[in-house]
């Protein structure tokens, strides 16, 4: 009658371990930086592992054309954020053994 409670206990233990590992991965990725450039390096954007923009470097040559600069900024920031998201997905895939858990990255604030 109570045999299935043992399975529930083991499942809860596994869930807690997964939660702890997810937190560890989040903390590790938060400290990483991901760079991407646009316009052959005229604009370089850096985001952290949470996908937050932490730095933008602009070549002075790009400052003359505001519309071009705006496009380059968007492209560089988007590419850097994509690198951060890909890193999180890769870590999550390793952590879950490749099992795709719908909504997991959204819960962690890393959804697209």
KOLKOLMI-42541 format. One record per atom (N, C-alpha, C, O): residue number from 1; atom name; x, y, z. Coordinates in Angstrom, 3 decimals, padded with zeros to 6 digits. Last residue first. Layout:
SITE  resi  name         u         v         w
SITE   NUM    CA         X         Y         Z
...
END
This chain:
SITE  resi  name         u         v         w
SITE   112     N   013.155   032.626  -024.940
SITE   112    CA   013.312   033.485  -026.110
SITE   112     C   012.077   034.300  -026.351
SITE   112     O   012.029   035.084  -027.298
SITE   111     N   014.095   032.428  -021.442
SITE   111    CA   013.288   032.087  -022.607
SITE   111     C   013.497   033.052  -023.742
SITE   111     O   013.964   034.173  -023.537
SITE   110     N   015.328   032.664  -019.039
SITE   110    CA   016.173   032.582  -020.214
SITE   110     C   015.390   032.267  -021.469
SITE   110     O   015.981   031.872  -022.474
SITE   109     N   014.133   032.407  -016.585
SITE   109    CA   014.366   033.753  -017.097
SITE   109     C   015.224   033.776  -018.339
SITE   109     O   015.798   034.815  -018.667
SITE   108     N   013.458   029.933  -015.805
SITE   108    CA   014.762   030.419  -015.342
SITE   108     C   015.063   031.819  -015.865
SITE   108     O   016.142   032.356  -015.611
SITE   107     N   011.115   029.478  -017.104
SITE   107    CA   011.093   029.563  -015.652
SITE   107     C   012.380   030.153  -015.089
SITE   107     O   012.383   030.788  -014.035
SITE   106     N   012.149   029.246  -019.693
SITE   106    CA   011.298   030.398  -019.346
SITE   106     C   011.233   030.592  -017.840
SITE   106     O   011.286   031.719  -017.348
SITE   105     N   013.449   026.827  -019.545
SITE   105    CA   014.257   028.031  -019.688
SITE   105     C   013.436   029.286  -019.402
SITE   105     O   013.976   030.282  -018.920
SITE   104     N   011.123   025.163  -019.207
SITE   104    CA   012.195   025.204  -018.210
SITE   104     C   013.017   026.472  -018.332
SITE   104     O   013.267   027.138  -017.326
SITE   103     N   009.187   024.893  -021.164
SITE   103    CA   009.027   025.963  -020.188
SITE   103     C   010.157   026.086  -019.185
SITE   103     O   010.162   027.020  -018.383
SITE   102     N   009.579   021.408  -021.575
SITE   102    CA   008.943   022.646  -022.023
SITE   102     C   008.801   023.647  -020.875
SITE   102     O   008.361   023.306  -019.777
SITE   101     N   012.472   019.846  -021.553
SITE   101    CA   011.409   020.104  -020.591
SITE   101     C   010.769   021.437  -020.965
SITE   101     O   011.349   022.491  -020.703
SITE   100     N   014.055   017.463  -023.287
SITE   100    CA   013.490   018.795  -023.477
SITE   100     C   012.315   018.966  -022.527
SITE   100     O   011.285   018.308  -022.677
SITE    99     N   016.877   015.788  -022.293
SITE    99    CA   015.417   015.786  -022.207
SITE    99     C   014.909   017.217  -022.325
SITE    99     O   015.297   018.083  -021.541
SITE    98     N   019.575   015.810  -022.095
SITE    98    CA   018.998   016.000  -023.417
SITE    98     C   017.489   016.012  -023.437
SITE    98     O   016.881   016.224  -024.487
SITE    97     N   020.051   015.679  -019.384
SITE    97    CA   020.351   014.512  -020.208
SITE    97     C   019.739   014.595  -021.589
SITE    97     O   019.417   013.572  -022.192
SITE    96     N   019.786   018.002  -018.052
SITE    96    CA   018.588   017.162  -018.134
SITE    96     C   018.811   015.921  -019.001
SITE    96     O   017.863   015.200  -019.313
SITE    95     N   022.325   019.096  -018.329
SITE    95    CA   021.783   018.864  -016.989
SITE    95     C   020.602   017.901  -017.014
SITE    95     O   020.437   017.085  -016.107
SITE    94     N   022.589   019.416  -021.067
SITE    94    CA   023.503   018.526  -020.342
SITE    94     C   022.908   018.127  -018.997
SITE    94     O   022.982   016.969  -018.587
SITE    93     N   020.545   021.255  -021.471
SITE    93    CA   020.502   019.972  -022.157
SITE    93     C   021.409   018.958  -021.464
SITE    93     O   021.045   017.794  -021.296
SITE    92     N   021.452   023.415  -019.987
SITE    92    CA   020.224   022.742  -019.572
SITE    92     C   020.122   021.363  -020.216
SITE    92     O   019.665   020.411  -019.582
SITE    91     N   023.688   024.131  -021.506
SITE    91    CA   023.856   023.700  -020.117
SITE    91     C   022.628   022.936  -019.638
SITE    91     O   022.756   021.919  -018.956
SITE    90     N   022.398   024.849  -023.900
SITE    90    CA   023.392   023.786  -023.884
SITE    90     C   023.602   023.241  -022.485
SITE    90     O   023.685   022.028  -022.293
SITE    89     N   020.826   027.000  -023.039
SITE    89    CA   020.181   025.797  -023.570
SITE    89     C   021.146   024.609  -023.543
SITE    89     O   020.753   023.494  -023.201
SITE    88     N   022.873   028.777  -022.331
SITE    88    CA   021.948   028.289  -021.309
SITE    88     C   021.259   027.014  -021.791
SITE    88     O   021.126   026.055  -021.031
SITE    87     N   024.018   029.202  -024.848
SITE    87    CA   024.830   028.632  -023.767
SITE    87     C   023.930   028.058  -022.677
SITE    87     O   024.195   026.974  -022.158
SITE    86     N   021.886   030.394  -026.158
SITE    86    CA   022.382   029.110  -026.636
SITE    86     C   023.229   028.422  -025.571
SITE    86     O   023.165   027.203  -025.412
SITE    85     N   021.723   032.782  -024.709
SITE    85    CA   020.606   031.836  -024.685
SITE    85     C   021.046   030.449  -025.133
SITE    85     O   020.628   029.445  -024.557
SITE    84     N   024.179   033.951  -025.433
SITE    84    CA   023.893   033.660  -024.024
SITE    84     C   022.767   032.632  -023.905
SITE    84     O   022.850   031.714  -023.089
SITE    83     N   023.787   034.228  -028.191
SITE    83    CA   024.882   033.392  -027.691
SITE    83     C   024.640   033.002  -026.234
SITE    83     O   024.871   031.856  -025.847
SITE    82     N   021.665   036.041  -028.174
SITE    82    CA   021.447   034.694  -028.721
SITE    82     C   022.546   033.741  -028.242
SITE    82     O   022.271   032.584  -027.923
SITE    81     N   022.943   038.289  -027.230
SITE    81    CA   021.889   037.682  -026.413
SITE    81     C   021.610   036.263  -026.877
SITE    81     O   021.348   035.380  -026.061
SITE    80     N   024.609   038.786  -029.435
SITE    80    CA   025.202   038.474  -028.127
SITE    80     C   024.175   037.797  -027.221
SITE    80     O   024.501   036.839  -026.521
SITE    79     N   022.694   039.353  -031.424
SITE    79    CA   023.607   038.220  -031.583
SITE    79     C   024.235   037.819  -030.250
SITE    79     O   024.376   036.629  -029.969
SITE    78     N   021.474   041.661  -030.353
SITE    78    CA   020.690   040.461  -030.629
SITE    78     C   021.583   039.229  -030.729
SITE    78     O   021.257   038.178  -030.176
SITE    77     N   023.653   043.421  -030.319
SITE    77    CA   022.995   043.046  -029.063
SITE    77     C   022.187   041.766  -029.246
SITE    77     O   022.215   040.886  -028.386
SITE    76     N   024.226   043.610  -033.091
SITE    76    CA   025.231   043.116  -032.150
SITE    76     C   024.594   042.653  -030.842
SITE    76     O   024.959   041.603  -030.314
SITE    75     N   021.812   044.648  -034.171
SITE    75    CA   022.361   043.377  -034.635
SITE    75     C   023.351   042.792  -033.630
SITE    75     O   023.310   041.593  -033.352
SITE    74     N   021.553   047.095  -032.803
SITE    74    CA   020.509   046.067  -032.690
SITE    74     C   021.074   044.705  -033.078
SITE    74     O   020.838   043.715  -032.385
SITE    73     N   023.907   048.368  -033.705
SITE    73    CA   023.665   048.116  -032.273
SITE    73     C   022.640   047.008  -032.079
SITE    73     O   022.844   046.094  -031.280
SITE    72     N   023.472   048.553  -036.448
SITE    72    CA   024.588   047.749  -035.949
SITE    72     C   024.409   047.418  -034.471
SITE    72     O   024.725   046.310  -034.037
SITE    71     N   021.298   050.311  -036.517
SITE    71    CA   021.160   048.946  -037.040
SITE    71     C   022.260   048.032  -036.503
SITE    71     O   022.006   046.881  -036.148
SITE    70     N   022.514   052.626  -035.421
SITE    70    CA   021.347   052.007  -034.769
SITE    70     C   021.176   050.562  -035.219
SITE    70     O   020.934   049.681  -034.393
SITE    69     N   024.491   053.094  -037.354
SITE    69    CA   024.867   052.790  -035.980
SITE    69     C   023.723   052.108  -035.233
SITE    69     O   023.934   051.138  -034.506
SITE    68     N   022.910   053.756  -039.546
SITE    68    CA   023.767   052.577  -039.600
SITE    68     C   024.144   052.141  -038.185
SITE    68     O   024.116   050.953  -037.867
SITE    67     N   021.787   056.127  -038.538
SITE    67    CA   020.928   055.002  -038.907
SITE    67     C   021.724   053.702  -038.970
SITE    67     O   021.259   052.664  -038.499
SITE    66     N   024.106   057.741  -038.158
SITE    66    CA   023.263   057.347  -037.029
SITE    66     C   022.385   056.146  -037.371
SITE    66     O   022.257   055.233  -036.556
SITE    65     N   027.203   057.860  -039.111
SITE    65    CA   025.938   057.494  -039.742
SITE    65     C   025.019   056.918  -038.656
SITE    65     O   025.143   055.751  -038.285
SITE    64     N   029.362   058.364  -037.441
SITE    64    CA   028.984   059.345  -038.446
SITE    64     C   027.629   059.090  -039.073
SITE    64     O   026.973   060.030  -039.524
SITE    63     N   030.067   056.261  -035.818
SITE    63    CA   029.263   057.327  -035.231
SITE    63     C   028.785   058.347  -036.268
SITE    63     O   027.875   059.123  -035.979
SITE    62     N   031.836   054.497  -036.888
SITE    62    CA   030.413   054.169  -037.021
SITE    62     C   029.520   055.314  -036.557
SITE    62     O   028.331   055.333  -036.875
SITE    61     N   034.323   055.400  -036.163
SITE    61    CA   033.941   055.501  -037.573
SITE    61     C   032.453   055.244  -037.782
SITE    61     O   031.874   055.726  -038.756
SITE    60     N   034.615   054.682  -033.469
SITE    60    CA   034.250   056.070  -033.810
SITE    60     C   033.835   056.253  -035.270
SITE    60     O   033.072   057.167  -035.581
SITE    59     N   033.073   051.684  -032.577
SITE    59    CA   034.190   052.272  -033.309
SITE    59     C   033.777   053.689  -033.708
SITE    59     O   032.682   053.875  -034.239
SITE    58     N   031.765   050.996  -029.461
SITE    58    CA   031.475   051.532  -030.785
SITE    58     C   032.735   052.136  -031.379
SITE    58     O   033.382   052.987  -030.768
SITE    57     N   030.638   048.601  -027.254
SITE    57    CA   031.826   049.308  -027.730
SITE    57     C   031.566   049.710  -029.173
SITE    57     O   031.197   048.881  -030.005
SITE    56     N   028.738   048.042  -024.435
SITE    56    CA   028.694   048.290  -025.869
SITE    56     C   029.942   049.073  -026.234
SITE    56     O   030.264   050.081  -025.605
SITE    55     N   027.756   045.833  -021.813
SITE    55    CA   028.747   046.719  -022.426
SITE    55     C   028.473   046.850  -023.913
SITE    55     O   028.035   045.903  -024.568
SITE    54     N   025.653   044.366  -020.867
SITE    54    CA   026.569   044.913  -019.864
SITE    54     C   027.590   045.872  -020.463
SITE    54     O   028.224   046.637  -019.737
SITE    53     N   022.404   043.236  -021.213
SITE    53    CA   023.458   043.998  -021.854
SITE    53     C   024.346   044.625  -020.784
SITE    53     O   023.858   045.329  -019.900
SITE    52     N   021.506   040.009  -020.126
SITE    52    CA   021.445   041.452  -019.892
SITE    52     C   022.654   042.137  -020.520
SITE    52     O   023.786   041.675  -020.376
SITE    51     N   021.539   037.297  -020.167
SITE    51    CA   021.089   037.979  -021.376
SITE    51     C   020.979   039.477  -021.222
SITE    51     O   020.422   040.152  -022.087
SITE    50     N   022.689   036.050  -018.148
SITE    50    CA   021.247   036.249  -017.994
SITE    50     C   020.667   036.942  -019.213
SITE    50     O   019.458   037.156  -019.296
SITE    49     N   025.343   036.134  -018.744
SITE    49    CA   024.650   034.863  -018.905
SITE    49     C   023.159   034.937  -018.690
SITE    49     O   022.435   033.995  -019.013
SITE    48     N   025.607   039.389  -020.334
SITE    48    CA   025.968   038.381  -019.344
SITE    48     C   025.138   037.125  -019.587
SITE    48     O   024.334   037.067  -020.517
SITE    47     N   026.832   040.741  -023.422
SITE    47    CA   025.746   040.445  -022.496
SITE    47     C   026.257   039.421  -021.491
SITE    47     O   027.207   038.685  -021.756
SITE    46     N   028.219   043.186  -025.426
SITE    46    CA   028.509   042.139  -024.451
SITE    46     C   027.305   041.986  -023.545
SITE    46     O   026.813   042.958  -022.971
SITE    45     N   028.816   044.170  -028.771
SITE    45    CA   027.919   044.139  -027.617
SITE    45     C   028.317   042.965  -026.729
SITE    45     O   028.698   041.899  -027.212
SITE    44     N   030.470   046.279  -030.928
SITE    44    CA   030.595   045.035  -030.174
SITE    44     C   029.697   045.149  -028.944
SITE    44     O   029.802   046.104  -028.174
SITE    43     N   030.683   047.637  -034.094
SITE    43    CA   029.930   047.654  -032.845
SITE    43     C   030.084   046.276  -032.195
SITE    43     O   029.858   045.247  -032.830
SITE    42     N   032.552   047.015  -035.996
SITE    42    CA   032.327   048.435  -035.701
SITE    42     C   031.540   048.614  -034.405
SITE    42     O   031.703   049.613  -033.703
SITE    41     N   032.951   044.400  -036.792
SITE    41    CA   033.564   044.839  -035.541
SITE    41     C   033.354   046.303  -035.200
SITE    41     O   033.915   046.793  -034.219
SITE    40     N   031.496   044.256  -039.152
SITE    40    CA   032.922   043.903  -039.140
SITE    40     C   033.631   044.472  -037.921
SITE    40     O   034.759   044.959  -038.006
SITE    39     N   028.880   044.772  -038.283
SITE    39    CA   029.596   045.731  -039.116
SITE    39     C   031.090   045.510  -039.078
SITE    39     O   031.864   046.463  -038.983
SITE    38     N   028.979   043.491  -034.941
SITE    38    CA   028.251   043.761  -036.184
SITE    38     C   029.059   044.789  -036.967
SITE    38     O   029.819   045.571  -036.396
SITE    37     N   029.688   040.927  -032.508
SITE    37    CA   029.925   042.193  -033.197
SITE    37     C   029.059   042.290  -034.438
SITE    37     O   028.490   041.306  -034.910
SITE    36     N   029.384   039.742  -029.191
SITE    36    CA   029.047   039.607  -030.609
SITE    36     C   029.268   040.965  -031.248
SITE    36     O   029.067   042.008  -030.626
SITE    35     N   030.162   037.973  -026.207
SITE    35    CA   030.368   039.097  -027.116
SITE    35     C   029.878   038.744  -028.505
SITE    35     O   029.951   037.593  -028.935
SITE    34     N   029.254   037.179  -023.023
SITE    34    CA   029.120   036.737  -024.400
SITE    34     C   029.177   037.968  -025.302
SITE    34     O   028.360   038.882  -025.185
SITE    33     N   030.425   036.151  -019.844
SITE    33    CA   030.155   037.232  -020.776
SITE    33     C   030.151   036.668  -022.195
SITE    33     O   030.948   035.790  -022.526
SITE    32     N   029.348   034.730  -016.706
SITE    32    CA   030.000   034.671  -018.004
SITE    32     C   029.586   035.850  -018.871
SITE    32     O   028.539   036.463  -018.660
SITE    31     N   027.817   034.842  -014.437
SITE    31    CA   029.145   035.437  -014.380
SITE    31     C   029.884   035.421  -015.708
SITE    31     O   030.942   036.038  -015.828
SITE    30     N   025.591   033.405  -015.106
SITE    30    CA   025.423   034.836  -014.829
SITE    30     C   026.766   035.546  -014.813
SITE    30     O   026.844   036.730  -015.141
SITE    29     N   026.521   030.796  -015.207
SITE    29    CA   026.299   031.519  -016.462
SITE    29     C   026.154   033.021  -016.239
SITE    29     O   026.550   033.818  -017.089
SITE    28     N   026.604   030.208  -012.447
SITE    28    CA   027.815   030.144  -013.264
SITE    28     C   027.654   030.963  -014.542
SITE    28     O   028.543   031.729  -014.913
SITE    27     N   023.902   030.504  -011.743
SITE    27    CA   024.917   031.341  -011.107
SITE    27     C   026.201   031.367  -011.923
SITE    27     O   026.820   032.420  -012.077
SITE    26     N   022.747   028.484  -013.337
SITE    26    CA   022.347   029.895  -013.481
SITE    26     C   023.416   030.810  -012.925
SITE    26     O   023.797   031.788  -013.569
SITE    25     N   023.985   026.235  -012.225
SITE    25    CA   024.239   026.587  -013.627
SITE    25     C   023.875   028.049  -013.877
SITE    25     O   024.611   028.768  -014.553
SITE    24     N   022.866   026.300  -009.638
SITE    24    CA   024.313   026.375  -009.815
SITE    24     C   024.665   026.823  -011.236
SITE    24     O   025.530   027.678  -011.430
SITE    23     N   020.172   025.959  -010.256
SITE    23    CA   020.610   027.190  -009.585
SITE    23     C   022.113   027.382  -009.769
SITE    23     O   022.577   028.494  -010.025
SITE    22     N   020.263   023.377  -011.311
SITE    22    CA   019.810   024.502  -012.141
SITE    22     C   020.274   025.828  -011.557
SITE    22     O   020.718   026.714  -012.287
SITE    21     N   021.029   021.910  -009.043
SITE    21    CA   021.932   021.998  -010.197
SITE    21     C   021.553   023.144  -011.122
SITE    21     O   022.432   023.816  -011.662
SITE    20     N   018.741   022.238  -007.471
SITE    20    CA   020.041   022.713  -006.986
SITE    20     C   021.031   022.879  -008.134
SITE    20     O   021.776   023.858  -008.193
SITE    19     N   016.853   020.957  -009.132
SITE    19    CA   016.685   022.363  -008.768
SITE    19     C   018.011   022.954  -008.303
SITE    19     O   018.364   024.063  -008.705
SITE    18     N   017.874   018.358  -009.093
SITE    18    CA   017.797   019.093  -010.355
SITE    18     C   017.680   020.587  -010.083
SITE    18     O   018.341   021.391  -010.740
SITE    17     N   017.512   017.767  -006.396
SITE    17    CA   018.860   017.761  -006.957
SITE    17     C   018.897   018.545  -008.270
SITE    17     O   019.835   019.301  -008.526
SITE    16     N   014.712   017.884  -006.287
SITE    16    CA   015.507   018.810  -005.475
SITE    16     C   016.929   018.905  -006.012
SITE    16     O   017.495   019.996  -006.080
SITE    15     N   014.081   015.751  -007.958
SITE    15    CA   013.631   017.102  -008.302
SITE    15     C   014.440   018.147  -007.537
SITE    15     O   014.806   019.182  -008.095
SITE    14     N   015.138   013.613  -006.501
SITE    14    CA   015.684   013.935  -007.814
SITE    14     C   015.312   015.350  -008.236
SITE    14     O   016.134   016.067  -008.807
SITE    13     N   013.422   013.730  -004.302
SITE    13    CA   014.861   013.876  -004.094
SITE    13     C   015.539   014.271  -005.406
SITE    13     O   016.402   015.147  -005.428
SITE    12     N   011.003   013.143  -005.512
SITE    12    CA   011.178   014.450  -004.858
SITE    12     C   012.669   014.742  -004.639
SITE    12     O   013.109   015.883  -004.780
SITE    11     N   011.520   010.513  -006.283
SITE    11    CA   011.240   011.531  -007.294
SITE    11     C   011.449   012.930  -006.726
SITE    11     O   012.010   013.798  -007.394
SITE    10     N   011.748   009.300  -003.806
SITE    10    CA   012.901   009.306  -004.704
SITE    10     C   012.731   010.370  -005.780
SITE    10     O   013.690   011.049  -006.146
SITE     9     N   009.124   009.667  -002.887
SITE     9    CA   010.250   010.238  -002.152
SITE     9     C   011.491   010.332  -003.017
SITE     9     O   012.209   011.331  -002.971
SITE     8     N   007.727   008.166  -004.739
SITE     8    CA   007.476   009.603  -004.657
SITE     8     C   008.623   010.296  -003.938
SITE     8     O   009.045   011.383  -004.332
SITE     7     N   008.656   005.651  -004.100
SITE     7    CA   008.932   006.203  -005.423
SITE     7     C   008.740   007.714  -005.432
SITE     7     O   009.505   008.445  -006.062
SITE     6     N   007.556   005.436  -001.548
SITE     6    CA   009.011   005.390  -001.708
SITE     6     C   009.428   005.961  -003.047
SITE     6     O   010.429   006.671  -003.140
SITE     5     N   004.887   005.371  -002.158
SITE     5    CA   005.400   006.552  -001.456
SITE     5     C   006.915   006.605  -001.524
SITE     5     O   007.501   007.687  -001.553
SITE     4     N   004.395   002.872  -003.177
SITE     4    CA   004.510   003.973  -004.128
SITE     4     C   005.003   005.256  -003.469
SITE     4     O   005.492   006.147  -004.163
SITE     3     N   004.118   001.340  -000.839
SITE     3    CA   005.285   001.166  -001.706
SITE     3     C   005.476   002.313  -002.668
SITE     3     O   006.611   002.694  -002.953
SITE     2     N   001.953   001.275   000.769
SITE     2    CA   002.783   002.465   000.867
SITE     2     C   004.023   002.377  -000.022
SITE     2     O   004.888   003.252   000.039
SITE     1     N   000.816  -001.198   000.000
SITE     1    CA   000.000   000.000   000.000
SITE     1     C   000.861   001.264   000.000
SITE     1     O   000.536   002.227  -000.695
END
